[in-house]
């Protein structure tokens, strides 16, 4: 199912690669735990993302994106790692439908707009999936705009996102705002970090700190869910 940690990580992918949508197989997220409110520690990140997965940026048509989403939900309710955590896209699927015909096409929206079947979109995902793993054969036919060498590594991108938040809160030196191998200005780092953040702490607003607070938002809605 959709999870708040999946939403957070795919949001980082989406923004870091300036994509239209991001898709990550749930099998990437390895921690079987609840992270309580408070500081995120390195061991938390390592438990969630223990593998050095390379990212990539692909170009797909709307029709190909439908195939991606269909594969994501094709094995539901089996605990298959292919079930996608997503950002930039929302959709509804009918769990009683036949695999390959479960996604309700009229519900698919990218960036809040209806999916256009012939339009090309930029999709960020793992290079592992680009090879057709977890049933994502459609990625093999996609145009690769950036491979792992150019797109970087997923855990590193997430860590750099937290570094940008640290810099925003005044907890890290200016040099720590370097993200994804690109030296960003403090202003650019601030724009990256402040998106979808919460303010925590007591007292006036100016003394509060920035923190992540991801939520389950209904990005993936299941009709007839398994009980």
N, C-alpha and C positions, 0 to 999 in steps of 0.2 A: 504494500500500500504506500501511498504518499507519506513521507515522513518530514519532520521539520529539519533534521540534519541533512537529508537529501536535498531539500529546497535550498538550504544555505549553500551547500557545496556547488550545486549546479548554478546558483546565482553568481557565485564567484567565477565559475567557468564562463558564464555568459558575458559578464562585464569585462573579465580579463581578456577575452578573445574578441570582444565587440561583435558577438554573433547575434543572429535572430532568435536562436533557441539552443539550448544545451540539453543533451541526453546522456545519462549515466546509468549503467546497469546496477541494480541494487546490490549485486554480489561484490561490488567494489567496497562497500561499507562493511567493515569486518567486526566492529565492536558490538558485542552483545551486552549492552549496558545502557543505563540512563546517566547522562552527564548532568549533575545537579547545577543549580544556579551558582555562579562564582567564577573564579579564574579558570580559563582554559589552560591546561598544562600540556607540555610537549608529549607526555605519555598518552594523553587523551587523543591527540592528533595521530600519534603513531598507532594506537589501537584502532582508530577509525580507518585510517589510510596507511596500512603497513607496506604497501607495494609502491614502487616508484613508477607509476603508470604515466606514460607519455600521452600528451593530448594531441589533438589534431583539429583542423578546421576544414569542414567539407562543404561542398555546394551540392544541394539536392533540390529536385522539383517538389512541389506540393504533393504530387502523387507518390513520389518516393518516401516522403515524410509519413504519409499514411501507412505505407508498408512498415516503416520503423515502428510506429505506434501499434500496429496490429501484432507485430512480433512481440512487443513488450508485454501485451496482455494475453497472448495466445495460450499460455499454459496455466493461467489463473484458474483455480485457487492453489495450484501446486506451488510450493516454496521454491520457485525458480529464480536464479540470479538475474535473468534477463529482464525482469520487471523494471521499468524505467523510472528513475527519479528525473524530474524535468524542470526546466526554467524557460520562460518565454513562450510556452505553449500550454494550453489547457484543452482537455477533451473528456468525453464520457464514453464508457464502453459497457456493453451488455454481456454479463458473464454467462448468460444462457445461450448466447450466439455461438456459431461454429467458429473454431479457431481460424483466423484470417478474415473473419467477417464480424468482428465484435465492436469495432469502433464506430460510433454514430458520427458519420462524416460531417453533418451539419453543426456538430458541437465543437469541431476542431478550430481553435483560434490561435494565431501567432501574433504576439504583441497586441492582443486584444482585438485583432481584425480577423475576419473569416479567412480560412485557408484558401489560397488560389492554387488550383491543381497544376497549372502550367508555369507558375512563377518559380524562380530560383531563390532559395533561401540559404543562408549561412548557418551551419549547424556545428557546434562544438561537441566533441565526444572523446573517448579514449582511442588511442591507436590500436589497442587490443580489439576493440569492436570493429574498427575499420577493416580488419582482416576477416570479418565475417563470423567472429566468435559469438556464442550465445544466440545463434540463429539470425544474427543481423547481416544476412547475405547482401542486402540492398546496399550496404555501405561500400561493398567492393566495387560497385558501379558508379560511385559518387566521384565528382571531381575533387581532388585534394588541393586545397588552397594553402595549407600550412601543415607540415608534418611535425613529428615530435621534436626534431631539432629546433624548429622555429617556434613551436607553440609552448614548449617547456613541459615540466612535470607537474602533475596534479597536486601532490602534497606540498611542493614548493610554492605553488601559486596560492594555496590556502594559507600557508605560513606567512607569506609576504602580505597577504591581506590583513592578517592580524598585526604584522609589524606596522602597517599603515595606520591601524587603529591606535596602536601604542604611541606612534608619533603624534597623532591627533590629540591624544590625551597627555602629551608631554612626557611620556615614559621612556622614549628612545631617542637616540641622537638622530640628527638630520639624515645621516647616511643610511639609516635603516628604511628609508622610504623607497629604496630601489626595489622595483617590482618586476618580476618575470624577465629579469636580465636587462631592463630598460631603466635608465636613471630618470626618475620622475621628479618634478619640482614638488615642493611641499603643497602647493595649491592643487596640483594634479592628484597627489596622494590623498589629499583631503576629499576631493570629489569622489575618488574611488571608494574611500573608506566610509564616508558618511551615508552612502546610499543604504536605506533600509535599516539603519541603526536606531537603537533606543537610547534614551538618556536615563542614567541611573544615579542614585544618591539622594541625599537630603540637602535642603537649603536652596538658594537661588539657582535658577537655570544655568547660569554661567559657571557654577561650581560643579555641576554634574558631569559624569563621565559617559563617554560613548561605549556601547556594548551591543553585541549581537543578541537578538531575541527572535529567532526564526519560528514560524508558525506553520501548521498545516492549513492550507488555504483553499483546498478544493481544486487543485490543478488537475488531478486525475480522479474522476468520479466514476464509481462502479455501480451499475444497476444490478440488482439481485446479488448482493455480496454474499460470500460464503459465511456461514455462521459457525 
